[in-house]
Amino acid sequence: MSRRLKQWRDDHESFRATQFKQEWHPGKVAQLDWTSLNFLGVTLAGVPFDHLLCHLTFPHSNWSWASICSSESLLSLKLGFQEAVFRAGGLPHVLQTDNSSAATHRLSKDEKIEDPQHGWVRPFNDAYQLFLADFKVRPQTTPVRCPNANADVESVHHTIEG
């Protein structure tokens, strides 16, 4: 039994057990993610206002900008990214997201892509790639089920949520 468990762990958790030093350079990478603000209980005319923040952070400086949106969609990503880089006064070389369907394709469990640098990833959808190509920004994703790889933007979410 112990040998089977070790083999399973080697097959399924080897990336998660490895830690990589994250070294950020000014303006090179931006991280984008969404977080729900429904816990605030905001209402408009007595009706609950369900909303998210589309949040972009530059990990080197932790400069951040967030935009209110109604869903984790490609449209909210585009609007949030454009507003953030306008406010920042410049573009990153790389935009890192998690495996959100706004940026990546949903794959069946048999359709995995292994990236030697990032583990298991999902491919980017065409609309997302075209959007970033217009800005000459390279897309990058975090490994599947590894939210800690987007740690800077995720840590701000935890600050917001209290």
C-alpha positions in Angstrom: 0.0 0.0 0.0 2.8 2.4 0.9 4.5 1.9 -2.4 1.3 2.7 -4.3 0.8 5.8 -2.4 4.3 7.0 -3.0 3.9 6.3 -6.8 0.6 8.2 -6.8 2.2 11.2 -5.0 5.2 11.1 -7.4 2.8 11.1 -10.4 0.3 13.7 -9.1 2.0 16.0 -6.6 5.6 16.4 -7.8 5.1 19.9 -9.0 3.2 21.1 -6.0 5.9 19.8 -3.7 8.5 21.8 -5.5 9.1 25.4 -4.6 10.5 27.9 -7.0 12.0 31.2 -6.0 10.0 34.0 -7.6 12.2 36.8 -8.7 10.3 39.8 -10.2 11.8 42.5 -12.4 10.2 46.0 -12.7 7.3 46.1 -15.2 8.0 42.6 -16.7 5.1 40.7 -15.3 1.6 41.6 -14.3 -0.8 39.2 -12.6 -4.6 39.4 -13.1 -7.3 37.6 -11.2 -10.9 38.2 -10.0 -12.3 38.1 -6.5 -15.9 38.3 -5.3 -17.1 41.2 -3.1 -20.5 39.7 -2.4 -19.6 39.2 1.3 -19.9 43.0 1.6 -23.6 42.8 1.2 -23.9 45.8 -1.1 -27.4 46.5 -2.3 -28.8 48.9 -4.9 -32.3 50.0 -4.3 -32.7 47.1 -1.8 -31.5 44.5 -4.4 -28.2 42.6 -3.7 -25.4 43.8 -6.0 -23.4 40.7 -6.8 -20.1 41.8 -8.2 -16.4 41.0 -8.6 -13.2 42.9 -8.8 -11.0 42.3 -11.8 -7.6 42.9 -10.2 -4.2 43.5 -11.8 -0.9 43.6 -9.8 2.7 44.2 -10.8 4.5 41.8 -8.4 7.8 43.7 -8.3 6.2 46.8 -6.8 2.8 45.4 -5.7 1.2 48.3 -7.5 -2.5 47.3 -8.1 -5.6 48.4 -9.8 -9.1 46.9 -9.7 -12.2 47.4 -11.7 -15.8 46.3 -10.7 -17.3 43.7 -13.0 -20.2 41.3 -13.0 -18.5 38.1 -14.2 -15.1 36.5 -14.7 -15.3 36.9 -18.5 -13.0 37.9 -21.4 -14.8 41.2 -21.6 -14.1 42.0 -17.9 -10.5 40.9 -18.4 -10.1 43.2 -21.4 -11.6 46.2 -19.7 -9.8 45.6 -16.4 -6.4 45.1 -18.1 -6.8 48.2 -20.3 -7.8 50.4 -17.4 -5.0 49.1 -15.2 -2.2 49.6 -17.7 -3.6 53.0 -18.6 -3.5 54.0 -14.9 0.0 52.3 -14.5 1.3 54.3 -17.5 2.9 51.2 -19.2 2.5 47.7 -20.3 4.0 44.5 -18.8 5.9 42.1 -21.0 3.9 39.2 -19.6 0.3 38.9 -18.3 -0.1 36.0 -15.9 -3.5 34.6 -15.1 -4.8 31.5 -13.5 -6.6 28.9 -15.6 -9.7 31.0 -15.9 -12.0 30.2 -18.9 -11.7 33.9 -19.8 -8.2 33.2 -21.0 -7.9 29.4 -21.4 -9.8 26.5 -22.9 -11.6 24.1 -20.6 -10.1 20.7 -21.3 -11.4 17.3 -20.4 -9.3 15.5 -17.8 -7.6 13.5 -20.7 -6.5 16.7 -22.5 -3.6 17.9 -20.5 -0.7 19.9 -21.7 2.5 19.6 -19.8 4.7 22.7 -19.7 8.2 21.9 -18.5 8.4 25.2 -16.6 4.9 25.4 -15.2 3.6 21.8 -14.9 0.1 21.0 -16.2 -1.5 24.0 -18.0 -4.5 24.7 -20.2 -4.0 26.3 -23.6 -5.0 29.9 -24.2 -8.1 30.6 -26.2 -7.8 32.5 -29.5 -9.6 35.6 -28.5 -7.4 36.1 -25.5 -4.2 35.5 -27.5 -5.3 38.1 -30.1 -6.2 40.6 -27.5 -2.7 40.4 -25.9 -1.0 40.3 -29.3 -2.4 43.7 -30.0 -0.6 45.0 -27.0 2.5 42.9 -27.7 2.1 41.3 -24.2 2.9 37.5 -23.8 0.3 35.4 -22.0 1.4 33.1 -19.2 -0.7 30.9 -17.0 -0.2 29.3 -13.6 -0.2 25.5 -13.3 -3.5 23.8 -12.8 -4.6 23.8 -9.1 -1.7 26.0 -8.0 -3.2 29.3 -7.0 0.0 30.1 -5.0 1.8 30.7 -8.3 -0.3 33.9 -8.6 0.6 34.8 -5.1 0.9 38.6 -5.3 -2.5 39.2 -6.7 -4.0 36.4 -4.5 -2.6 37.9 -1.4 -4.3 41.3 -2.0 -7.6 39.4 -2.3 -7.1 38.0 1.2 -6.4 41.5 2.4 -9.6 42.8 0.8 -11.7 39.9 2.3 -10.4 40.7 5.8 
